[in-house]
């Protein structure tokens, strides 16, 4: 299976789990399962706001172009500390055609059985209703991806975001 890893090091000193540690757990998971990591997309010191996450945007482009079968995160907190935003991001990944996998056993249980969490159920229902509404009225949901043949990130002097997209050749 072709997988893309996603790591996010949250801003602030309260975040003890570094992007490096998250990446290593994803690499270990891929080694244990025999899957191929084709890319690891990272957002360093990214805010919670999705528009300030170029690494996640790159991940969605890879998924939507059919380049990956699954997205692996160390924990769902890498997506967001907020359950509502987590669920929206999970829906985007799944609609792009990929499965989402967490290396954290507790998050794996959440991904398998979200029915036990009422917040996640409500968010999934709302997202589904919005999609139905947009489809019924021919509105664009903005979910169509475009293939970016080359990722070119130019940072201006006043731009403090760090973005790393590491492309990895498949093994075997």
N, C-alpha and C positions, 0 to 999 in steps of 0.2 A: 504494500500500500504506500502511496506517495503522501507524505505528510509535510505540513508546514507548522513550525513551532511559533508560538507568540509569547513574548515576555514583555512585561511592563514594570519598570521600577517606579513606584509611586513617589511623588515629591515629598519632601519632609524627612525629618530624622526618625520618625516613628516607624518607617519601613525598614525592617531588618533584612528582608529577603532581597538580595541583589539580583539584577538581571543575569549576572553570570551564574549564580546558584540555580536560578530557575532554568536557564539554558542547559546546564549540566544535568538536571533531573529529567528534562525532556530528552536529551541525548541518551541518557541511561535507559529511559523507557523504550526509545526506538531500538536500541541495541538489544534489549531483552525481548522485544516483540519481533525483531527481524524486519521492521519497516524502514523505508528510506526517507530520511529527512532531505527535502529538496530545498528548503529555505527556513531561516529563522528570522522573523520580523520582530524588531525591538522598538519600544518607545522608552527612552530614558528620561526619567523625571517628568513624565507626561502628566498633565492634569487629568482630571476625571472627564472633562469635556471631550466628546468624540471628535470635534473639529480640530483639536490640537493633538491628534494621534496619527501622524503620517505613516507610522509602522503598521498600524491596524488597517489603514486605507490600502497600503501595499498588499497586506494579507488578503483583503477582500478582492483585490484585482487578480491575484494569483488564483484564488478559489473560483471566482466567476469566470475566469478564462479556461477553466477545466484543468488547471495545472496541478491540483491537489485533490486527494480523496478525503483527507481528514485534516483537522486543525487540532494540535495538541497544546494544551496550556498546563502549567504546573498546577495551578488552582484557578477556580473561577474568579477569584479576586484579581487575577492578572487582567481580566476583561474590565472589571469595575468592582469597587466595594459595594456598589448599589445593586440590589437584586433586580430592580426594574430595568436598569441599563444593561445588566448582564443578560437578561432574557431577550431584550431587543437585539443585542449583538449576537446571541446564539441563533435567533431566528434569521438574521442576515447571513450568517455562516451557512446555516442549513439550506436556506433558499438559494444560496450560491452553488449548492450541490455537494457540500462537504459535511462530514460527520464531525462533531466536536467531542474531544476526549480530554479528560483531566488526569494527571498523574496522581493526584490526591484522592485516596479511596473515598473520603467523605463526599467529595464533589462528584465522583463517579456515581455514587448512589443518588445524588440530586439529579444528575443528567438522566439516569435510568428511570427514576420515579419522582418526577416533579409534581405528581398529583398530590403528594403529601404536603406540599407547600402552597398555601392559598394565594400568596402574593404572586408566585410564578404562574399559577393557573389563570389569575385575573389578567396579568400582562399578556400571556399568550392569547387569551380570548380577545383582548383589545386589539392586539396586533393583527389577528386574523380578521376581525371586523373591519379594521381600517383597509386591509387589502381587498376584502370583498367590496367595500364601498368604492374604492378607487377603480376596481375592475368593472363594476356596474356602470360607472359614469365615464369610463374611458380615460381616467386620469393617470398620469405617470406617477408611479410610486418611487421613481428614482432608484430602482433596484437593478436596472440593467447595467452591467459592467462593461467597460471597454478594456481591451488588451493594451497594456503599455509595453511596447517591445524593449524599452530601455528606461530604467528609473534614473532620473537625473535630479538630484537634490542640491540646490544652491542655497547656501545660508548667507544671509547678509550679516554684517557686523553686529547689528542689534537683535539678531535672531538667536535665542538661547536654546532652541530645541535641539535635541540630539536624536538622530534617526539612524538606525543600522538595519539594513536588509542584507542578510548574508545568504547568498545562493550556494548551495552545496550540490556537487555532482552525485547522482545516485551510485550506490555501491552494488557490486555484484553483477 
